[in-house]
Amino acid sequence: MVGGALRRFWTDRCDIFVREGAVDPGTGRRVFIERRLFADLPCRVSFRLSFETVSGVRDVADAVVAANQAVKLFLRPDIVVPAGSKIVVRRGVHEMVFARTGQPAVFGTHQEVRMERFERWV
């Protein structure tokens, strides 16, 4: 099966969190809390680096290059990752924290979730 073949490369693990409103029992005020939707899911993070030169530069040796990094999370297709979710990925002893951006591309065997570095809850 294709899905099983892909998943054997998924050596990373991830947790997916959302931010939701709740009432603080002590104050009665509405506060926002972080809630884990999924824990320890097998996944794979892919990094792609692309470069672009700045237009109008005459000498190639003096060209200014802008680097862009695209990050994708490969995950089972049945997992729903809400927009703005915080995604914590563990690869060995390293932990990376991302946010979901854009609509996931869902296929029969997997989904690809575009991510960027998590800065803060919005």
C-alpha positions in Angstrom: 0.0 0.0 0.0 1.3 3.4 -1.0 0.2 5.1 2.3 2.2 2.6 4.4 5.3 3.0 2.2 5.1 6.8 2.7 4.6 6.5 6.4 7.7 4.5 7.1 9.6 7.7 6.3 7.6 9.6 8.9 10.1 9.5 11.7 9.0 12.8 13.3 6.3 13.1 16.0 3.9 16.0 16.5 1.3 17.4 18.8 -1.4 19.8 17.5 -2.8 22.6 19.7 -5.6 25.1 19.4 -6.4 28.2 21.4 -9.9 28.5 22.7 -11.9 30.7 25.1 -12.8 29.5 28.6 -14.2 31.2 31.8 -11.8 31.5 34.6 -13.6 30.0 37.7 -11.8 32.3 40.1 -12.5 35.6 38.3 -15.4 34.8 36.1 -13.5 36.4 33.2 -13.1 35.0 29.8 -9.5 33.8 29.2 -7.8 31.9 26.4 -6.3 28.5 27.0 -4.2 26.2 24.9 -5.7 22.8 24.3 -4.0 19.8 22.7 -6.1 18.2 20.0 -3.7 15.4 19.0 -0.6 14.0 20.7 2.4 12.0 19.4 1.2 11.7 15.8 3.7 10.2 13.3 4.6 12.8 10.7 7.4 14.2 8.6 8.6 17.8 8.2 10.0 18.8 4.9 12.1 22.0 4.3 12.6 23.6 0.9 14.9 26.6 0.4 14.5 28.8 -2.7 16.5 31.8 -3.8 15.5 34.7 -5.9 17.7 37.5 -7.2 16.6 41.1 -6.9 15.6 42.6 -10.3 17.6 45.5 -11.8 21.0 44.2 -10.6 23.5 44.4 -13.5 26.4 42.5 -12.2 25.7 38.9 -11.2 28.6 38.9 -8.7 26.9 41.8 -6.9 23.4 40.3 -7.0 21.3 40.4 -3.9 19.6 37.1 -3.2 16.5 36.7 -1.1 16.1 33.3 0.6 12.7 31.8 1.2 12.0 28.7 3.2 8.9 26.6 2.7 8.0 24.1 5.4 5.4 21.3 5.0 4.1 18.7 7.4 3.2 15.3 6.0 0.4 13.7 8.1 -2.4 11.1 7.9 -5.3 12.4 5.8 -7.9 11.9 8.5 -6.4 14.4 10.9 -8.1 17.8 10.8 -5.6 20.6 11.5 -7.6 23.8 12.1 -6.3 27.1 10.7 -3.9 28.9 13.1 -3.1 25.7 15.0 0.2 25.4 16.9 2.1 22.3 15.8 5.0 21.1 17.9 7.2 18.6 16.0 9.9 16.5 17.6 12.8 15.1 15.5 15.1 13.1 17.7 16.1 15.5 20.6 15.1 18.6 18.7 11.7 20.3 19.0 10.3 22.7 16.4 7.2 24.9 16.8 5.1 25.9 13.8 1.7 27.4 12.9 -0.6 26.0 10.2 -1.0 28.4 7.3 -3.1 27.9 4.2 -5.4 25.1 3.3 -3.9 21.6 3.6 -3.6 19.6 0.4 -5.4 16.3 1.3 -4.7 13.2 -0.8 -5.9 9.6 -0.4 -2.7 8.5 1.4 -1.6 11.7 3.2 -2.0 15.4 3.6 0.5 18.2 3.2 0.1 21.1 5.7 2.0 24.4 4.9 3.6 25.8 8.1 5.6 28.7 9.3 7.5 29.4 12.5 5.1 29.9 15.4 5.6 33.4 16.8 2.5 33.8 19.1 -1.2 33.1 19.2 -3.2 35.6 17.2 
